[in-house]
């Protein structure tokens, strides 16, 4: 006899892995927009100290991380909630606000986790297309908001397109729809330098998500956080379990936040060296790419699949996009100059490349 799960779970699908069966550690990882760098000595030392102590066998307590995160973000600890990566934060926010008969509204194309979580909740998703040039269409986004819309999601900058959502557009949506929660995903904030944080004092419906996976290079330890009004944080905390944040993530984040120089220097190199380097190569090679405010570029290629295969054979992973609107594109993460040059050389050597 088969044991049944809820119909909405039966109707959902398992979220696919991009490279099943491949050990990504053996490749240059430009597919998931991770930081391609070793952790600073302070972070490695903190992890070694934890490993050598008896605290490793104790349940974790992230209390001491909140003051340091508060100082970094610029809000009181009561406005912060640590999560097991930003995916966990997405689950918490969607579970808090969405129920049957309600609707989630997202940009399209965008990060697929939102729709995936919504499906498991039995909630329909209204996808609002970006403009033809992949810029944010605020008029179209506002036009689709209806009485059954219970949660709005804006991604700034957007993944996978790199689209920057203008600050004034975010402000307009937040204040014109004060009865609807607006979640702004700022996973790439350190690269864009743009945040909706200044709106929080006057916007109790605003929820900001951030991550330690990108600029801080802690994707493998899973740590993110939510920024919102204290009352909202209190309710969202009810959906987080006591030991969701592991001790290694806590130790690494405390070390990073105690000395931000490594992260800031990495971000500077990506923005001021690697990005212009790749953009110049693409322009010279007449390869179309879309403007990006994140640490990746979206490239449009007629022979996209052949290029992806060639790069993989060269030991480089990139992210081919499957969404119909960008099915001829791949997303390539930005890395330090030596790794970026390796990607450029592989692109020059690809079959059919223009010389």
N, C-alpha and C positions, 0 to 999 in steps of 0.2 A: 504494500500500500504506500503510495507516494504521499509525503507530507506537503501540504500546500502552504505557500506563503501568500501574503496579500496580493491581490490582482495587480496593483500598481508596481509591485516589485517584480512580479512575473513579466510584466510588460516592459520593464526596463532592460538594459543590456549591461554587460560588464564593460567598464571603461577600458578601451584598448591601450596596450603599451605600444610605444612607437617602434621599438626595435626588439621584438621578442626573440630571446635566444642569444642576443649579442651581449658581450661584456663590454659596456661602454667605457670602462677604465682603460681599454686598449686602444681607444680612438681619441682624436682631438674632438672634444664634445662642444660643437657649435649648434646643437639641435634644441637645447632646452634653456638657452639664455642664462646659463650658470656663470659664476665667476670662475675663470680659468687661472687660478693662482693658488699657491700654497697659503695656508693660514699663517698669520703672523706668529712670532715666537711667543707672545703673551697668551694667545689662544691655545697653542700647543701645550704650553706649560700648565695652563689651567686644567686642561683635559688630563694631562699626565698626573697632576696632583690629585685630581678626583679619582682616577683609576687606582692610585696607590693608597687611597684612604678608605676608611670604613664607611664613608658616606656613599660609596658606590653601591653598597648593599642595602641602603635605606631608601624609603619612598621619597621622591623629590619634593622640594618646597621652593617655589619660585618667588617667595615674598621679597627677598633681598634684591631681586632683579627690577622690581617695579620703580623704586626711586631713581635708578640709573636710566631706565627707559623713559620715565617721566621727564628727566632733565633733557634727554635727547630730543624727545618729541615736542616738549614745551607745553604740556598739559599736566594737571594733577593726576596722581595714581588712580584716583576714583574714576577717571575717564578712560582707563586702559584695561584691556582684557587680553592676556597672553593666550595663544592657541597653538595647537600642534600643526604648525604650518598655516598658510593662508587658505588652503583647501578646507581645513577644519573650521576656520573662521567663516567661510562661505556656508558650510553646512549649518553652523550655529545660527547665522543670520536668517537663512532661508527657513529653517525650522521654526524660528521665532515668529515669523510674520506670515507665512504662507499656509493656506489650508484649501481644501476642495472648494471649488466655486470662485476662487480668486486667481489672479493672473500675475505672472512675473514678466517684466519688460526688460529686454536687453538690446544692446547694439549688435549688429550682425554684418560681417562675421566678428566673433569675439571669443573669449576664453570659453571652451565647451563645458567646463565643470559646472557652470551655473545651470545650464539646461539639463545636464545629467542628474544633478541633485534634485532639481524640480520634478523630473520624471519619477524619481523614487518617492516623491511626496504626492504624486498624482495631480500635479499642478501644471496647467498649460503655460507655454512660454510664447510671448509675443516678441518676435524678432524684427527689429526696425533696421532696414538696410542702411549702410553708410552711403555716402554720395559715390558717384562713379569714380572719383579720384581717391576714394577711401577716406575722405575727410568726414567729420561728424556733421550729420544733417539734423540740426536742432529743431527746425520747423517740422520735419517729418517725425522726429522723436516725440515732440510735444503733441502732435496731431493724433498719435496712436494711444495716448493715455485716456483711459475710459474709467467709468465707475468701478469696474471689477479689478482694476490695476491695484495691487496691494504692495508691490515692491518694485522700485526702479533701480537698475544697475547701470552705472557709468564706469568705464575703465579708462584711466588716464595715467600714462599713455596706454592705448589699447593693445592687446595681444590677440592676434598675431600681426596686426597691421602696423603698429607703431604710431598710430594716429594720436595726435594731441587734441584733447577736448578743450576748447577755449575756456579759461577760467570764468569768463562772463556767462558762458552757456551753462556751466554748472551752477553758478549763482542764481541764474534765472529759473532753472528747473527746481532747485531746492526751495526757493521762496515763492514761486508761483503754485507749488503743490505742497503746502506745508502739512497736509493731512496724510501724505504718502511717504513712507521711509525711502530715502535715497541712499543707496550704498555706492560709494566711490572706491573702486579698487585701485590702490596706489602702489602696487607691488614693485613698480619701477621708479618710485619717487626719487631715490637717490640719483638716478640718471637724468630725470627730467628737471628736477629742482622745483617742480610746481606741485602745490598741494591745495586742497580745499579746507585746510585746517583753520584758516582765519574765519571761516564762516560758522564754525561750531558754536561760538557763544550766542549767536542769534538764530541758530538752526537746530532745534531739538530733533528734527527728522533726519539729520545727516549722520551717516555711519561711514567711517573710513577704515579700509583694510590695508595693512602693510605686511611686509615679509622680510625675514632675515636670509632668504634663499638666494637673492640676487646679488646686490652689491656687497653684502657681508660674507657671502660664500658659504652659508651654512645649510644648503639644500638637503644634505644627507642627515642633518640632525632635526629637521622639521620644527621650525619656530616662526610664528607670525603673531600679529596682534590686531586688535580692534580698537579704534578710537571713537568715542561717542559721548553723549551727555551722561552724567553719572546715573540718572534714573534708568536709561537704556542699558548701560553696562550692568547694572544690578540685575535686570531681567535676563540679559544674555548670559550672565554668569550661571544662571540656573541650568543652562544647557551644556555646561562644561563640567566634566568630572574632576574630582580632586587631584588626580595624579596624571593628567593628560600631558603635562610638559616634562620631558625627561631631564635627568640631572646633567647629562652632557650638553644639551642645548642651553640650559641655564648657565652653566659654567662658561661656555664659549661666548654667549651673548654678554655676560658680565665683563669678560675680558675685552671684548670688542668695544663695548660702550665706555670702558675706562680709558681707552686710547683709540680715537677715531682716525688717526693719521693714516693707517694702512688702508682702510676702506676709502678714505677720501683721495688718496694718491692713486688707487686703482681706478676709481671713477674718473679722475682727471685724465689718466692715460687713455681710457676708453673714449672719452668725449673729445679730447683735444688731439690725440694721435691716431688711434686705431680707426675711429669713425671717418675722419677726413681721408685717411689712407685708402680705405676701402671704397669710399664714395668716388675718389679720384680715379681709381682703377675701373670702377663700373662705368663711369662717364666716358673714359677713354675707350673702353671696350664696347660702348654702345649697348650696355645691359641696363634695362629699365629697372629702377628701384623706387620705392615709395618713401616720402619723407618720414622720419621716425624720431620720436622723442625718447626712445628706450635704448637698451643696449643690444639691439638687433636691427637688421634691415630685411625688408621683404623684397625679393628679387623676382621679376617676371621673365620667364624663359620659355621659348617655343619648345626646346628639347629638355624640359624640366626633369623628366624621369631619368633620361640618360645622364644628365649632369649629376643627379643624386647618386646614381649607381657608380659613376666614375669617382665621385668624391669619397664614397664609402670604400671603394677598392683602394683609394689612396690613403685610407685611415682617417677620414674626416666625416663626421656625422652632421647633417643639417636636417631641417624639418620641412619636408614636402607638405603642402597644405591640401586638404581634401574638400574644403568648402567649395561649392560650385562657383561662387563669385571670384575665387582666387585659386582655382584648381590648376593654374599654370604657373604657380609661384612656389618658392621655397623661402623659408625664414632662416637666416644665418646669424648666429650670435656673434657679437663683437668680443674680441679677445686681445691680450697684449700684442704689441707689434710683431714679435717673432712668430707667434701663432697665426696672426693675420696674414703675414707674408707667406706662410705655408699654404693657407687657403688660396691666396692669390696665385701662387705658382701652380697649384692644382687646377685652378680655373683656366690658366693660360695653357696648360697641357691637355685640357679636355678635348675629346674628338670634335672636330668641326669648329674649334675656336677661331675667332678672327685674329689675325696677327697684325 
